[in-house]
Amino acid sequence: VDTTVELSLVSTDVIHTWDVPELAAKRDAVPGKTSKVVFRADEEGVYDGQSATFSGQAYTAMRTEVDVVTPQEYEDFIAAQKRDIQAAQDRVVGLIENGEVP
């Protein structure tokens, strides 16, 4: 919350559209290009978006959810992600070292 966010949008297959109307105008993700979307949320909460470009069979199920939280909640989330990733890496290395993974 109260932080300017810049997202880089990329697509590896077809055009997709990032559309969260309460946060920013629609932006396309086009294969071979990088698009930017910048927004700033003034209030905590959940902001919903959906696919805005027909991009294949499952496009109607494509949803976006942006959780706007305090800076401390965000930092706690990042720290937890780092711990979880490190624990997973340590487990894989342990399995390899014990000969449990070919």
N, C-alpha and C positions, 0 to 999 in steps of 0.2 A: 504494500500500500504506500502511496505517496512516493513512488519510485518510477522513473522512466525506464521502460523495458523496450529493448529492440530485439526483434526476432528475425532470423534469417530463414526465409522460406525456400525450400528446394524440393524438387520432385524428380524421381528417377523413372517415371513411366508416362503419365499423362498430366494434363493441367488439373490442378486441385485449387480450391479457393479457401483461404482462411477467412472465416466470417464470424466474428463475435461482435455483433452490432453495438453492444453497450460499451465496448472498449475502443474500437477503431473501425475504419471503413474496410470494406472487402479488399483483399490482396490475393493475387494469383501466384501460385507456385508453378513455374513453367520448367519443363525438362531442359537442362543445359543452361539455366539462368538462376541467379540468386535474387530474390525479391526481399525487401525489408518491410516490416510493419513495426511501427512505434506506437506505444500507448502508455498511459499513466492512469492508474485507477486511484480514485480518491477515497474509496470505501472498501473495507474488507468484504468478502463474500464470494459467491460462486457465480461466474458469468458463463452462460451457455452459448454455444454456436453450433452450426451445422454445415454440411456440405452445401455449397452454393453453385456448383458447377457439375453438370452431368459428366461423370468420370468413370463410368463402368457400372457393372451389375450391382455392386454393393454401395453405391454412392449414397443412397437414402439412409443407410445405417451409420454413415460417417458423422461423428459428433466431436465437438471440442468442448472441454470444460476447463476453465481457467479459475484456479483457486487463488484469490488475492488474500494474502496473510500479512502479518506484521513482519518487519525485517528479522526479528528474533526467531519467529516460527520458520522463516525461510532458511536462516542459518542452521537451525536445528535439523531441518529436513536434509540439507546438504551434508551435514556431518553424519547423519544416520545413513545416507546413501553411500558415503565413502566407507563407513565401517562395514556395511553389508557387502560392498564390492570387494573390500580387502579380505573379509572372512571367506567369501566364495573363492577368491584366488588362492588363499592359503589352503583351503580344502582341496582344490584341484592339484596344487603342487604336492600336498601330502599324499593324495591318491597315486600320483605319478611316482613319487619317491618310494612308495610302498609296493609298487608294481601292480596296483589295482586297475590301472588304465593302460591299455596297450599302446 
